[in-house]
Amino acid sequence: MRRIRSDRRLPRSYRGVATFLRALLMLVTRRDWRGAENFPSSGGFVVCPNHISYVDPFAFAHFLYDNGHPPFFLGKSGVFEIPIIGRLLTAAQQIPVSRGTSHAADAFSAAVAAVNDGKCVPIFPEGTLTRDPQIWPMTGKTGAARVALTTRRPVIPVAQWGPQEIQRPYVRELRLFPRKTMRMIAGPPVDLSDLYDKPLDSATLREATNRIMDAITRQLETLRGEKAPAIRFDSRTAGVAVIGNPHKLRHTKPTGPTNGESS
């Protein structure tokens, strides 16, 4: 893919961090990127990837940034409290999320404002790293659908495969070399137009969320060359923790929305 420069004026801290991370990723990864033609040519939008590794936000951001769509992420509020890193994230206009608190609604409002301002806002609809044993997408949470239906802007499904070879879900060990290939494929916008005038209730949000997760899963099947399970993994029915390391926390009842999303 050819690199497309964005004409959006980015904060200086954003440009500095992006330049450093891009140089690092160019050094330690290979890239197989497809489907960038599906990104809108103008205006803000929601982009929804699967979540398979702690390092996949960096690979995913690289994909977006080099295709002219600098991302404005929703991130856990605790990261924003880390000295220096938190200041950089704030200066770069990233969006903090207070999971499981009343402040999660603030993240939703900030995400809507960012999309309406013409920004690319990634939202991981699973809300956390997948717990599926074969690393397929889990059931999604409704935050991404809520933002998309509220703004009536496109929602682009993206599948990624390869970051888990650097760091598998919930494993600390990093395996940078030999260099791994970061495979990304963006699909066409998920059609939610028939839901725009319906009440924004749980049934509408669940239908929109299922369409988004189905679209991500179809793209991932293409990348992996295999079929996903017929029934999507659900942490609640499987009796594992909704957030945190599922190998350490079991049968934990959810305390509220995660990543600014409702269930």
C-alpha positions as CSV (number, residue, x, y, z in Angstrom):
1,M,0.0,0.0,0.0
2,R,1.2,3.5,-0.7
3,R,1.3,5.8,2.2
4,I,-1.4,8.6,2.3
5,R,-0.6,11.7,4.2
6,S,-3.4,13.1,6.3
7,D,-4.1,16.8,6.0
8,R,-5.3,17.0,9.6
9,R,-3.2,19.2,11.8
10,L,-2.0,16.9,14.6
11,P,-0.8,18.0,18.1
12,R,3.0,18.2,18.3
13,S,3.1,15.5,20.9
14,Y,1.1,13.2,18.7
15,R,3.4,13.7,15.8
16,G,6.5,13.0,18.0
17,V,5.1,9.8,19.5
18,A,3.8,8.6,16.1
19,T,7.2,9.2,14.5
20,F,9.0,7.3,17.2
21,L,6.6,4.3,17.2
22,R,6.4,4.1,13.4
23,A,10.2,3.9,13.1
24,L,10.2,1.2,15.8
25,L,7.5,-0.8,14.1
26,M,9.1,-0.5,10.7
27,L,12.2,-2.0,12.2
28,V,10.7,-4.9,14.1
29,T,7.6,-5.9,12.0
30,R,6.7,-6.8,8.5
31,R,3.3,-5.7,7.1
32,D,0.5,-7.2,5.0
33,W,-2.1,-4.5,4.7
34,R,-5.3,-4.7,2.7
35,G,-8.6,-2.9,2.3
36,A,-7.5,0.7,3.0
37,E,-9.8,1.8,0.1
38,N,-12.7,1.0,2.4
39,F,-11.8,3.9,4.7
40,P,-13.9,7.1,4.1
41,S,-12.2,9.7,2.1
42,S,-13.5,12.5,4.3
43,G,-15.2,13.0,7.7
44,G,-15.0,11.1,10.9
45,F,-15.7,7.4,11.4
46,V,-15.6,4.5,13.9
47,V,-13.2,1.7,13.2
48,C,-13.6,-1.6,15.0
49,P,-10.8,-4.3,15.2
50,N,-10.6,-7.6,16.9
51,H,-8.3,-7.6,20.0
52,I,-5.7,-10.4,20.2
53,S,-2.6,-9.0,22.0
54,Y,-1.5,-6.1,24.2
55,V,0.7,-5.0,21.3
56,D,-2.0,-5.0,18.6
57,P,-3.1,-1.4,19.3
58,F,0.4,-0.3,18.1
59,A,0.3,-2.4,14.9
60,F,-3.3,-1.3,14.3
61,A,-2.4,2.4,14.8
62,H,0.5,2.0,12.4
63,F,-2.0,0.6,9.8
64,L,-4.4,3.6,10.3
65,Y,-1.7,6.3,10.5
66,D,0.2,5.2,7.4
67,N,-3.1,5.2,5.4
68,G,-3.9,8.8,6.3
69,H,-6.2,8.2,9.3
70,P,-4.4,9.1,12.5
71,P,-6.3,7.3,15.3
72,F,-7.7,8.9,18.4
73,F,-8.0,5.9,20.9
74,L,-10.2,5.3,23.9
75,G,-7.7,4.1,26.6
76,K,-8.0,3.0,30.2
77,S,-7.9,6.0,32.5
78,G,-5.1,4.4,34.6
79,V,-2.7,4.8,31.7
80,F,-3.4,8.5,31.7
81,E,-2.2,8.7,35.3
82,I,1.3,7.4,34.5
83,P,3.8,10.3,34.7
84,I,5.0,11.5,31.3
85,I,3.0,8.9,29.4
86,G,-0.2,10.3,30.7
87,R,0.7,13.8,29.8
88,L,1.7,12.8,26.3
89,L,-1.6,10.9,25.8
90,T,-3.6,13.9,27.0
91,A,-1.6,16.3,24.8
92,A,-2.2,14.0,21.9
93,Q,-6.0,14.2,22.5
94,Q,-6.5,10.5,23.2
95,I,-9.6,9.7,25.2
96,P,-9.5,8.3,28.7
97,V,-12.1,5.6,29.8
98,S,-13.0,5.0,33.4
99,R,-14.1,1.4,33.2
100,G,-16.9,0.3,35.5
101,T,-17.7,3.8,36.7
102,S,-20.2,6.5,36.0
103,H,-17.4,8.4,34.1
104,A,-17.6,5.8,31.3
105,A,-20.5,8.0,29.9
106,D,-17.9,10.8,29.5
107,A,-15.8,8.6,27.2
108,F,-18.9,8.0,25.1
109,S,-19.6,11.7,24.8
110,A,-15.9,12.4,23.9
111,A,-15.9,9.6,21.3
112,V,-19.1,11.0,19.7
113,A,-17.5,14.5,19.7
114,A,-14.3,13.2,18.1
115,V,-16.2,11.4,15.3
116,N,-18.3,14.5,14.7
117,D,-15.1,16.5,14.5
118,G,-13.9,14.4,11.6
119,K,-11.6,12.1,13.5
120,C,-10.9,8.4,13.2
121,V,-11.9,6.8,16.5
122,P,-11.0,3.1,17.0
123,I,-13.2,1.2,19.4
124,F,-12.4,-2.5,20.3
125,P,-16.0,-3.8,20.5
126,E,-14.9,-6.8,22.6
127,G,-13.9,-4.4,25.3
128,T,-10.8,-6.4,26.2
129,L,-8.5,-9.1,24.9
130,T,-10.4,-12.1,23.5
131,R,-10.8,-15.0,25.9
132,D,-11.7,-17.4,23.0
133,P,-9.2,-20.4,23.3
134,Q,-8.5,-20.2,19.5
135,I,-8.2,-16.3,19.6
136,W,-11.4,-15.7,17.6
137,P,-13.5,-12.6,18.3
138,M,-15.8,-12.9,21.3
139,T,-19.3,-11.4,21.8
140,G,-19.1,-7.7,21.5
141,K,-20.2,-4.9,23.8
142,T,-22.4,-2.2,22.4
143,G,-20.3,1.0,22.8
144,A,-19.0,1.0,19.2
145,A,-22.6,0.5,17.9
146,R,-23.9,3.3,20.1
147,V,-21.3,5.8,18.8
148,A,-21.9,4.8,15.2
149,L,-25.7,5.0,15.5
150,T,-25.5,8.3,17.4
151,T,-23.2,9.9,14.9
152,R,-24.6,8.1,11.8
153,R,-21.0,7.9,10.5
154,P,-19.4,4.8,8.9
155,V,-18.2,2.0,11.1
156,I,-15.3,0.1,9.4
157,P,-14.5,-3.5,10.5
158,V,-10.9,-4.5,10.6
159,A,-9.4,-7.9,11.3
160,Q,-5.8,-8.2,12.5
161,W,-3.6,-11.3,12.8
162,G,0.0,-11.5,13.7
163,P,0.4,-9.3,16.8
164,Q,-0.4,-12.5,18.9
165,E,2.9,-14.0,17.5
166,I,4.8,-11.2,19.3
167,Q,2.7,-11.5,22.5
168,R,-0.1,-13.9,23.0
169,P,-3.2,-12.9,25.0
170,Y,-2.4,-12.5,28.8
171,V,1.2,-13.6,28.4
172,R,4.1,-11.3,29.4
173,E,6.8,-12.7,27.2
174,L,7.6,-10.8,24.0
175,R,9.0,-12.5,20.9
176,L,10.1,-9.7,18.5
177,F,12.5,-11.7,16.4
178,P,12.4,-13.1,13.9
179,R,10.3,-10.3,12.6
180,K,6.5,-11.1,12.5
181,T,4.1,-10.0,9.8
182,M,1.3,-7.8,10.9
183,R,-1.7,-8.7,8.8
184,M,-4.5,-6.2,8.6
185,I,-7.6,-6.2,6.4
186,A,-10.3,-3.5,6.4
187,G,-13.7,-4.4,5.2
188,P,-16.5,-2.3,3.7
189,P,-18.6,-0.2,6.1
190,V,-21.1,-2.1,8.1
191,D,-24.6,-1.2,6.9
192,L,-26.5,0.1,9.9
193,S,-28.7,2.6,8.0
194,D,-31.9,0.7,8.6
195,L,-31.3,1.1,12.4
196,Y,-30.8,4.9,12.4
197,D,-34.4,5.8,13.1
198,K,-35.1,3.0,15.5
199,P,-35.1,3.6,19.3
200,L,-31.5,3.3,20.7
201,D,-32.6,0.5,23.0
202,S,-30.8,-2.8,23.9
203,A,-32.4,-4.7,20.9
204,T,-31.2,-2.1,18.4
205,L,-27.7,-1.9,19.9
206,R,-27.4,-5.7,20.1
207,E,-28.4,-6.0,16.4
208,A,-25.9,-3.4,15.4
209,T,-23.1,-4.9,17.5
210,N,-23.8,-8.4,16.1
211,R,-23.4,-7.0,12.6
212,I,-20.1,-5.4,13.5
213,M,-18.8,-8.5,15.1
214,D,-19.9,-10.6,12.1
215,A,-18.1,-8.3,9.7
216,I,-14.9,-8.4,11.8
217,T,-15.1,-12.2,12.0
218,R,-15.6,-12.6,8.2
219,Q,-12.4,-10.5,7.6
220,L,-10.5,-12.6,10.1
221,E,-11.6,-15.8,8.4
222,T,-10.1,-14.4,5.2
223,L,-6.8,-13.7,7.0
224,R,-6.6,-17.0,8.8
225,G,-7.9,-19.1,5.9
226,E,-10.3,-21.0,8.2
227,K,-13.8,-20.8,9.6
228,A,-14.7,-19.3,13.0
229,P,-16.7,-21.3,15.5
230,A,-20.5,-21.2,14.8
231,I,-21.1,-19.9,18.3
232,R,-19.1,-16.9,19.5
233,F,-17.3,-17.1,22.8
234,D,-19.1,-15.3,25.7
235,S,-17.2,-14.7,28.9
236,R,-20.4,-14.6,31.0
237,T,-21.7,-18.0,29.9
238,A,-18.2,-19.4,30.1
239,G,-17.8,-18.3,33.6
240,V,-14.6,-16.3,33.2
241,A,-13.8,-12.7,34.2
242,V,-15.2,-10.0,32.0
243,I,-12.1,-7.9,32.5
244,G,-8.6,-8.7,33.7
245,N,-6.7,-11.9,33.2
246,P,-9.2,-14.7,32.9
247,H,-6.6,-17.3,34.0
248,K,-6.4,-15.5,37.4
249,L,-9.9,-14.2,37.9
250,R,-12.8,-16.6,37.5
251,H,-16.5,-16.3,38.0
252,T,-16.2,-12.5,38.5
253,K,-19.4,-10.7,38.1
254,P,-19.3,-7.6,35.8
255,T,-19.4,-4.3,37.7
256,G,-20.4,-2.1,34.8
257,P,-19.4,-1.1,31.3
258,T,-15.9,-1.7,30.0
259,N,-13.9,0.6,27.6
260,G,-16.8,3.1,27.7
261,E,-19.2,0.4,26.5
262,S,-22.4,-1.1,27.8
263,S,-23.0,-4.8,27.7
